Amino acid sequence: MSQVLSSKQYIQSLPRYITLCERNYLRALKVLPEEVVGEQRVVDLSAARFGITIENVSKYTTDVSIEQLAAVSTHLPQFTLLVRLYHDAKVAEVIHRDYHRRIKPSYGYPNPDMHQKDEKYQLNAFLADWLMVCLEKGRVHLNWDFDNGLV
């Protein structure tokens, strides 16, 4: 039996992708801690706990890691996303998932790693959903500053 591969290549809709990344940027700004390397914010979503950490700050970009700190279930693995915010373009996109190599815009299908054809778009859509849930249902641990008389 011969294997037939589809010659149809996936072509990403750039306006749709940029719109998604622009919305992710605006949502991410509401969730991020101060832009200081190492600064972290902890967000609780139901039984799950997530840490948002500023990894790198430069003039035009900020790298942020989103890490699941407490598991929801033994059936759902913990995840880590590395998100880059481009301040000049005002977009945010996932650049790594679980610290694997960079995500390509599209993949041929089938492929050895079983990536989806539009994996980059799907990860950024997941980020959009996750940020919306954080904004609507998330609880943030506040760091009260008693020493400087701010409280």
N, C-alpha and C positions, 0 to 999 in steps of 0.2 A: 504494500500500500504506500503510495507516495504522499508526501506532505505538501499541501498547497498553502503558500504564504500569500497573504493579501498584499498586493502592490500599492494599495491605497495608503498613503502616508498621512498621519495625523498632522493637521495644521492648526496651531493655536490662534484663537481670536485675540489679537493684541489689544484692541480697545476694551474688551471684556476683562482681560487679565489686568490691565493698568487700572481700570475702575476698581476692581477687587483690591489691588494693592494700595490704592489711594484711601479706600475706606478702612483697610487694616491699619494704615498709618494714623488716621484720626482716632480710631478706637484704641490703638496701642498707647498713644500719648496720654490717654485718660487713666491707664492702668499702670504705667511705668513709675518706678521710684525716681528720685533725683538722679540726674545724669552724671553720676560719679562712679568711676570704675569700682566694682565690688559691692555697690549699694544693692540691697535686696528688698523685695516686697513679697510677703506671703499672702496668698489668697486661698480661702476655703470655699469649696464648692461641694455642698452636701458632705459626703464622707471623704472626699478627695482633698488633698492639700497640694498647692502648687507654689513654687518659688520662681519669681521673676528677678533675674540678676543682670545688672549692667556688666557686660564683659569687656567692652572696648568703646572708647569715645574718641572720635576725631572731628575735624572741622565740619565735614559733610555727612558723616555716617555715625551710627551708634549700633553696636552689636549687643543683642539681648538674648540670654538663654532662658527658656521656659522649661522647667523641670518638674515632673510630678514627684512630690516628696512622700506622699502617703497613697498606697494603692486603694483602689475602689473595690476590687475583687481579685481573687486568685486567678480568674480567667482572663482578666484584662491586664496586659503588661504595662509597666510604667513607661513613660515616654519623655523624650527631651527634644526640644526644637531650638535651633539657633536662628534668630530672626535679625535681619539687618534693616535698619531704618535709614533711608536716604533723605536727609533733610532738605537738600536743594530741589529734589524732584517731588518731595512729600509723598513717598511711597514706602511701604514696608513689605518685605517678602521673606519667606522661609528659605534659608540658604543651605541648611543641613537638617537632617532628621536623624536623631540618635547618633550624631557625630559621625555619620558615614560620609562618603565623598559627596561632592556637590551634586545637586539635583539638576538633571538636564531638562531643557524645556519640553522635550518629547522623547519617547522611546519607541523603537520598533517593537512590534508585537507579533509573536512571542519573543521574549528575551530571557537569557539565563537567570537573571535576578528576579524575574516575574514582576517587574515594574509595570504599572498601568501606562497606557499611551500618554495620558495627560496627568501624570503623577504630580508635576510641579503645581498645576492649577488646583488639583485636589487637596494638596497640602496647604496651600494658601486659602482655599475655601474652608478647610478645617480650622485654620487659624482665625478666620473671620467668625466662624460659629463659636469658637472657644472664647474669643474676646467679647462677643455679644453676651454670652452666658455669664462671663465674669462681671460685665457691667450691670446686668440685670439681676443676677442672683448671688454674686460673690460677696464674701465677707473678708475685709482686709484687717489685718492686725495692725493697730496703730502703735507707734513708738512715741509715747508721751515723754516730753523733755521736762523733767521736774527740776533739774539743776540750774537751768537758765531762766527760770521764772516765767516760762511761757504758758504754764497751766495754772 
